[in-house]
């Protein structure tokens, strides 16, 4: 196993400042690949400190799409770690910096969840649904949030 490198400077900077990276090829560590059911390369996993998967990215993505996904993964990890302020900021950054990516509506959904979990105020869910309806009307995340009405 070795360190992961990325050809894009923006990706390199974000990943280096936010993650501990590990790279493995199937031949090097088949047990690791089997443990995480990784059957295609690249497979990028965001794991917690116990090795539990929080987010998965499969296949090559252009830098903007990759950064949207990796920020989304970090935001989901932070939310589950109950670091709500950091999670909210990370998830909001997906919409701010990667608004046209498929990660944006999912991040908006989880940003609303993180806001709710931080305060237990259901108004955050309703506001999140309104944001999803306005910005991402055709998104499956909009449909998933419809129960918040």
N, C-alpha and C positions, 0 to 999 in steps of 0.2 A: 504494500500500500504506500501511496505517496501523497504529496500535496497536490491540490487541484489548481490548475492555471486556466485562465480565460483570455481570449485574444482581445476583448474589448476593455479599455481602461476604466470606464465607468462601472462595468460589472466587477472588474478586479477590485476596485476601491470599495464598493459596497460590500462585497462578499468578505474581503479581508477585514473590514471593520465590524462585521456583524456575526461572523460564523467561524467555527473551527471546521476546516475542510479535510476530507479524507477521500482519496481516490483509490478505487480497486477495480481490477479487471476480473472477469469471470475466472480465468485461469489461475489468478493469484489467490483468490479466496472464494471458492464456490459455496462454502457454508454461509458466508456473509450474504451473498446474492440470494441464496435459498431462504435465509432467515427473513429477508425483506421482500421476497417474491419479486425480485428485480429480474426481468427477463428481456430487457431491451436496453440499449445504450444510446445516449446517456440516460440514466435514471438518477435524478437528483432528489434526495430525501432531506427534509428538515426533521431532525430528531430532537427529543428532549434529552436531558442528561442521563436518563435511564435507558435510552435507546428506543423509546417509543416514537413511532412515526406520527408527525403532526401535519405534514404536507408532502406531496409527491409531484414531481415534474418529470414527464417522460418525453424523450425526443429532443431534438435541437430546436431552439427558439432564437429568433433575432434578439439582440440586446434589450430593446424596450420591452418586449414581451417577457423575456426571461427576468428582467428586473421587476416587472409587475408581479410575476409569479413568486419570486423569491421574497419580495416584500410581503406579499400575501401570506406566505408560509411563516415568515417571522412574526407577523401580526397575530396569526392564529396561535402560534407557540406562546407569545407573550400573554395573550388572553387566557389561555389555559393555565399559565403560571400565575394568574391573577395580578399581572402587572398591567392594569387596565389603562393608565395614562399612556404608557409606552405603546401598548397595543393600538389604542385609538389613533395615536399619531402615525404609527407605521401603516395602518390600514387607510387612513386619510391620505397618506402620501401616494398610495396606489392610484387613487382617483386624481390627485394633483399632478403627478408626474407621468402616469401611464393611463390616461382616460379612455383611450381607444382600444385597450387590450381586453381580453376576456377575463382577466383578473379583476378588473375594476368593479363590475357589479357584485362579484363575490365578496370583494373587500368591503364594499358599501354595506352589504348584508351583515358581515361580521363586525364591522365598526358599530352598527346599531346594537348588535348583541353585546359587544364589550361595554358600550355606554349603559345599556340596561343592567348588565351584571355589576357594574361599578356602583350604580345608584338604586337599582330595583324600581326605577320609575318607568312604567310602560309607555310614557310619552316618547321616550327615545326610540322605541320600536315603531310607533306610529309615524314619527318623523322619518325614520329610516325607510318605511314603506313608501311614504310620499316621495322621498328622494329617488328610490328605485323606480317608481312609476314615472317620474319626470325624466330621469336621465337614462334609464335602461328599460323601457317599456316592454321589449320583447325578450328580456332575459328570464331564464329559469329561476334566477334568484329573486326576481320580482314575484313570480308565482309562489315560491317558497315562503316569501314574507307576507303573502296575502292573508294569512291567519292573524296577522297583527292588526288588521282593520278593526 
